[in-house]
Amino acid sequence: MKIVAVNERGQRIGETHPQARYSNGEVAGVLALRDQGLSYSQIATACQMPKSTVAHICRGNRRCQTPARYSMVER
């Protein structure tokens, strides 16, 4: 059994989502670099991810949900 974060509809969010490509740490790193004033292109190069992904993370289009609760699931 594993504990995962879920939204208000009970769907997995963050790095525990089945289609997640980046860890919560990598997303936090992108946001930290943006706070330091780096451009999307500079962040994309540093983190080895597409510029559009960096832009979506920074704008809040991706990974913008906070956990409503945590749930136990089978691995």
Chimera marker file (.cmm) of the C-alpha trace (Angstrom):
<marker_set name="trace">
<marker id="1" x="0.000" y="0.000" z="0.000" r="1" g="1" b="0" radius="0.5"/>
<marker id="2" x="1.109" y="3.525" z="-0.736" r="1" g="1" b="0" radius="0.5"/>
<marker id="3" x="-0.138" y="6.952" z="0.422" r="1" g="1" b="0" radius="0.5"/>
<marker id="4" x="-0.908" y="9.383" z="-2.422" r="1" g="1" b="0" radius="0.5"/>
<marker id="5" x="-2.207" y="12.961" z="-2.626" r="1" g="1" b="0" radius="0.5"/>
<marker id="6" x="-5.669" y="13.359" z="-4.179" r="1" g="1" b="0" radius="0.5"/>
<marker id="7" x="-7.810" y="16.359" z="-5.122" r="1" g="1" b="0" radius="0.5"/>
<marker id="8" x="-11.402" y="16.984" z="-4.033" r="1" g="1" b="0" radius="0.5"/>
<marker id="9" x="-12.670" y="14.562" z="-6.720" r="1" g="1" b="0" radius="0.5"/>
<marker id="10" x="-10.431" y="11.762" z="-5.449" r="1" g="1" b="0" radius="0.5"/>
<marker id="11" x="-8.017" y="11.873" z="-8.406" r="1" g="1" b="0" radius="0.5"/>
<marker id="12" x="-4.273" y="11.539" z="-7.862" r="1" g="1" b="0" radius="0.5"/>
<marker id="13" x="-2.282" y="14.737" z="-8.217" r="1" g="1" b="0" radius="0.5"/>
<marker id="14" x="1.370" y="15.710" z="-8.364" r="1" g="1" b="0" radius="0.5"/>
<marker id="15" x="4.098" y="13.148" z="-8.849" r="1" g="1" b="0" radius="0.5"/>
<marker id="16" x="1.791" y="10.294" z="-7.822" r="1" g="1" b="0" radius="0.5"/>
<marker id="17" x="-0.450" y="10.853" z="-10.865" r="1" g="1" b="0" radius="0.5"/>
<marker id="18" x="0.056" y="7.963" z="-13.318" r="1" g="1" b="0" radius="0.5"/>
<marker id="19" x="1.004" y="10.322" z="-16.176" r="1" g="1" b="0" radius="0.5"/>
<marker id="20" x="3.338" y="12.582" z="-14.173" r="1" g="1" b="0" radius="0.5"/>
<marker id="21" x="6.684" y="13.093" z="-15.899" r="1" g="1" b="0" radius="0.5"/>
<marker id="22" x="8.391" y="15.312" z="-13.327" r="1" g="1" b="0" radius="0.5"/>
<marker id="23" x="8.786" y="14.975" z="-9.574" r="1" g="1" b="0" radius="0.5"/>
<marker id="24" x="7.472" y="17.519" z="-7.109" r="1" g="1" b="0" radius="0.5"/>
<marker id="25" x="11.097" y="18.498" z="-6.471" r="1" g="1" b="0" radius="0.5"/>
<marker id="26" x="11.708" y="19.265" z="-10.141" r="1" g="1" b="0" radius="0.5"/>
<marker id="27" x="8.557" y="21.411" z="-10.276" r="1" g="1" b="0" radius="0.5"/>
<marker id="28" x="9.660" y="23.257" z="-7.138" r="1" g="1" b="0" radius="0.5"/>
<marker id="29" x="13.057" y="23.816" z="-8.774" r="1" g="1" b="0" radius="0.5"/>
<marker id="30" x="11.419" y="25.355" z="-11.853" r="1" g="1" b="0" radius="0.5"/>
<marker id="31" x="9.417" y="27.740" z="-9.672" r="1" g="1" b="0" radius="0.5"/>
<marker id="32" x="12.496" y="28.645" z="-7.626" r="1" g="1" b="0" radius="0.5"/>
<marker id="33" x="14.484" y="29.465" z="-10.772" r="1" g="1" b="0" radius="0.5"/>
<marker id="34" x="11.623" y="31.610" z="-12.047" r="1" g="1" b="0" radius="0.5"/>
<marker id="35" x="11.566" y="33.479" z="-8.717" r="1" g="1" b="0" radius="0.5"/>
<marker id="36" x="15.264" y="34.199" z="-9.264" r="1" g="1" b="0" radius="0.5"/>
<marker id="37" x="14.354" y="35.938" z="-12.513" r="1" g="1" b="0" radius="0.5"/>
<marker id="38" x="15.422" y="33.365" z="-15.108" r="1" g="1" b="0" radius="0.5"/>
<marker id="39" x="13.550" y="33.210" z="-18.409" r="1" g="1" b="0" radius="0.5"/>
<marker id="40" x="11.521" y="30.205" z="-19.544" r="1" g="1" b="0" radius="0.5"/>
<marker id="41" x="14.255" y="29.332" z="-22.048" r="1" g="1" b="0" radius="0.5"/>
<marker id="42" x="16.999" y="29.462" z="-19.427" r="1" g="1" b="0" radius="0.5"/>
<marker id="43" x="14.966" y="27.298" z="-17.035" r="1" g="1" b="0" radius="0.5"/>
<marker id="44" x="14.111" y="24.801" z="-19.791" r="1" g="1" b="0" radius="0.5"/>
<marker id="45" x="17.790" y="24.412" z="-20.652" r="1" g="1" b="0" radius="0.5"/>
<marker id="46" x="18.842" y="24.067" z="-17.009" r="1" g="1" b="0" radius="0.5"/>
<marker id="47" x="16.123" y="21.540" z="-16.160" r="1" g="1" b="0" radius="0.5"/>
<marker id="48" x="16.148" y="19.692" z="-19.482" r="1" g="1" b="0" radius="0.5"/>
<marker id="49" x="12.428" y="20.097" z="-20.122" r="1" g="1" b="0" radius="0.5"/>
<marker id="50" x="10.450" y="21.688" z="-22.931" r="1" g="1" b="0" radius="0.5"/>
<marker id="51" x="10.015" y="25.452" z="-22.754" r="1" g="1" b="0" radius="0.5"/>
<marker id="52" x="6.229" y="25.034" z="-23.013" r="1" g="1" b="0" radius="0.5"/>
<marker id="53" x="6.222" y="22.764" z="-19.943" r="1" g="1" b="0" radius="0.5"/>
<marker id="54" x="8.207" y="25.340" z="-17.983" r="1" g="1" b="0" radius="0.5"/>
<marker id="55" x="5.759" y="28.047" z="-19.056" r="1" g="1" b="0" radius="0.5"/>
<marker id="56" x="2.736" y="25.949" z="-18.040" r="1" g="1" b="0" radius="0.5"/>
<marker id="57" x="4.232" y="25.210" z="-14.625" r="1" g="1" b="0" radius="0.5"/>
<marker id="58" x="5.126" y="28.866" z="-14.011" r="1" g="1" b="0" radius="0.5"/>
<marker id="59" x="1.695" y="30.127" z="-15.117" r="1" g="1" b="0" radius="0.5"/>
<marker id="60" x="-0.102" y="27.597" z="-12.938" r="1" g="1" b="0" radius="0.5"/>
<marker id="61" x="-1.621" y="25.602" z="-15.794" r="1" g="1" b="0" radius="0.5"/>
<marker id="62" x="0.159" y="22.453" z="-14.620" r="1" g="1" b="0" radius="0.5"/>
<marker id="63" x="0.710" y="21.178" z="-11.112" r="1" g="1" b="0" radius="0.5"/>
<marker id="64" x="-1.429" y="23.914" z="-9.604" r="1" g="1" b="0" radius="0.5"/>
<marker id="65" x="-3.611" y="21.742" z="-7.359" r="1" g="1" b="0" radius="0.5"/>
<marker id="66" x="-3.130" y="21.304" z="-3.654" r="1" g="1" b="0" radius="0.5"/>
<marker id="67" x="-4.062" y="18.023" z="-1.979" r="1" g="1" b="0" radius="0.5"/>
<marker id="68" x="-7.554" y="17.879" z="-0.502" r="1" g="1" b="0" radius="0.5"/>
<marker id="69" x="-6.620" y="14.694" z="1.355" r="1" g="1" b="0" radius="0.5"/>
<marker id="70" x="-4.389" y="11.642" z="1.165" r="1" g="1" b="0" radius="0.5"/>
<marker id="71" x="-5.490" y="8.161" z="0.197" r="1" g="1" b="0" radius="0.5"/>
<marker id="72" x="-4.087" y="4.652" z="0.415" r="1" g="1" b="0" radius="0.5"/>
<marker id="73" x="-3.686" y="2.823" z="-2.902" r="1" g="1" b="0" radius="0.5"/>
<marker id="74" x="-2.131" y="-0.430" z="-3.976" r="1" g="1" b="0" radius="0.5"/>
<marker id="75" x="1.181" y="-0.116" z="-5.793" r="1" g="1" b="0" radius="0.5"/>
<link id1="1" id2="2" r="1" g="1" b="0" radius="0.2"/>
<link id1="2" id2="3" r="1" g="1" b="0" radius="0.2"/>
<link id1="3" id2="4" r="1" g="1" b="0" radius="0.2"/>
<link id1="4" id2="5" r="1" g="1" b="0" radius="0.2"/>
<link id1="5" id2="6" r="1" g="1" b="0" radius="0.2"/>
<link id1="6" id2="7" r="1" g="1" b="0" radius="0.2"/>
<link id1="7" id2="8" r="1" g="1" b="0" radius="0.2"/>
<link id1="8" id2="9" r="1" g="1" b="0" radius="0.2"/>
<link id1="9" id2="10" r="1" g="1" b="0" radius="0.2"/>
<link id1="10" id2="11" r="1" g="1" b="0" radius="0.2"/>
<link id1="11" id2="12" r="1" g="1" b="0" radius="0.2"/>
<link id1="12" id2="13" r="1" g="1" b="0" radius="0.2"/>
<link id1="13" id2="14" r="1" g="1" b="0" radius="0.2"/>
<link id1="14" id2="15" r="1" g="1" b="0" radius="0.2"/>
<link id1="15" id2="16" r="1" g="1" b="0" radius="0.2"/>
<link id1="16" id2="17" r="1" g="1" b="0" radius="0.2"/>
<link id1="17" id2="18" r="1" g="1" b="0" radius="0.2"/>
<link id1="18" id2="19" r="1" g="1" b="0" radius="0.2"/>
<link id1="19" id2="20" r="1" g="1" b="0" radius="0.2"/>
<link id1="20" id2="21" r="1" g="1" b="0" radius="0.2"/>
<link id1="21" id2="22" r="1" g="1" b="0" radius="0.2"/>
<link id1="22" id2="23" r="1" g="1" b="0" radius="0.2"/>
<link id1="23" id2="24" r="1" g="1" b="0" radius="0.2"/>
<link id1="24" id2="25" r="1" g="1" b="0" radius="0.2"/>
<link id1="25" id2="26" r="1" g="1" b="0" radius="0.2"/>
<link id1="26" id2="27" r="1" g="1" b="0" radius="0.2"/>
<link id1="27" id2="28" r="1" g="1" b="0" radius="0.2"/>
<link id1="28" id2="29" r="1" g="1" b="0" radius="0.2"/>
<link id1="29" id2="30" r="1" g="1" b="0" radius="0.2"/>
<link id1="30" id2="31" r="1" g="1" b="0" radius="0.2"/>
<link id1="31" id2="32" r="1" g="1" b="0" radius="0.2"/>
<link id1="32" id2="33" r="1" g="1" b="0" radius="0.2"/>
<link id1="33" id2="34" r="1" g="1" b="0" radius="0.2"/>
<link id1="34" id2="35" r="1" g="1" b="0" radius="0.2"/>
<link id1="35" id2="36" r="1" g="1" b="0" radius="0.2"/>
<link id1="36" id2="37" r="1" g="1" b="0" radius="0.2"/>
<link id1="37" id2="38" r="1" g="1" b="0" radius="0.2"/>
<link id1="38" id2="39" r="1" g="1" b="0" radius="0.2"/>
<link id1="39" id2="40" r="1" g="1" b="0" radius="0.2"/>
<link id1="40" id2="41" r="1" g="1" b="0" radius="0.2"/>
<link id1="41" id2="42" r="1" g="1" b="0" radius="0.2"/>
<link id1="42" id2="43" r="1" g="1" b="0" radius="0.2"/>
<link id1="43" id2="44" r="1" g="1" b="0" radius="0.2"/>
<link id1="44" id2="45" r="1" g="1" b="0" radius="0.2"/>
<link id1="45" id2="46" r="1" g="1" b="0" radius="0.2"/>
<link id1="46" id2="47" r="1" g="1" b="0" radius="0.2"/>
<link id1="47" id2="48" r="1" g="1" b="0" radius="0.2"/>
<link id1="48" id2="49" r="1" g="1" b="0" radius="0.2"/>
<link id1="49" id2="50" r="1" g="1" b="0" radius="0.2"/>
<link id1="50" id2="51" r="1" g="1" b="0" radius="0.2"/>
<link id1="51" id2="52" r="1" g="1" b="0" radius="0.2"/>
<link id1="52" id2="53" r="1" g="1" b="0" radius="0.2"/>
<link id1="53" id2="54" r="1" g="1" b="0" radius="0.2"/>
<link id1="54" id2="55" r="1" g="1" b="0" radius="0.2"/>
<link id1="55" id2="56" r="1" g="1" b="0" radius="0.2"/>
<link id1="56" id2="57" r="1" g="1" b="0" radius="0.2"/>
<link id1="57" id2="58" r="1" g="1" b="0" radius="0.2"/>
<link id1="58" id2="59" r="1" g="1" b="0" radius="0.2"/>
<link id1="59" id2="60" r="1" g="1" b="0" radius="0.2"/>
<link id1="60" id2="61" r="1" g="1" b="0" radius="0.2"/>
<link id1="61" id2="62" r="1" g="1" b="0" radius="0.2"/>
<link id1="62" id2="63" r="1" g="1" b="0" radius="0.2"/>
<link id1="63" id2="64" r="1" g="1" b="0" radius="0.2"/>
<link id1="64" id2="65" r="1" g="1" b="0" radius="0.2"/>
<link id1="65" id2="66" r="1" g="1" b="0" radius="0.2"/>
<link id1="66" id2="67" r="1" g="1" b="0" radius="0.2"/>
<link id1="67" id2="68" r="1" g="1" b="0" radius="0.2"/>
<link id1="68" id2="69" r="1" g="1" b="0" radius="0.2"/>
<link id1="69" id2="70" r="1" g="1" b="0" radius="0.2"/>
<link id1="70" id2="71" r="1" g="1" b="0" radius="0.2"/>
<link id1="71" id2="72" r="1" g="1" b="0" radius="0.2"/>
<link id1="72" id2="73" r="1" g="1" b="0" radius="0.2"/>
<link id1="73" id2="74" r="1" g="1" b="0" radius="0.2"/>
<link id1="74" id2="75" r="1" g="1" b="0" radius="0.2"/>
</marker_set>
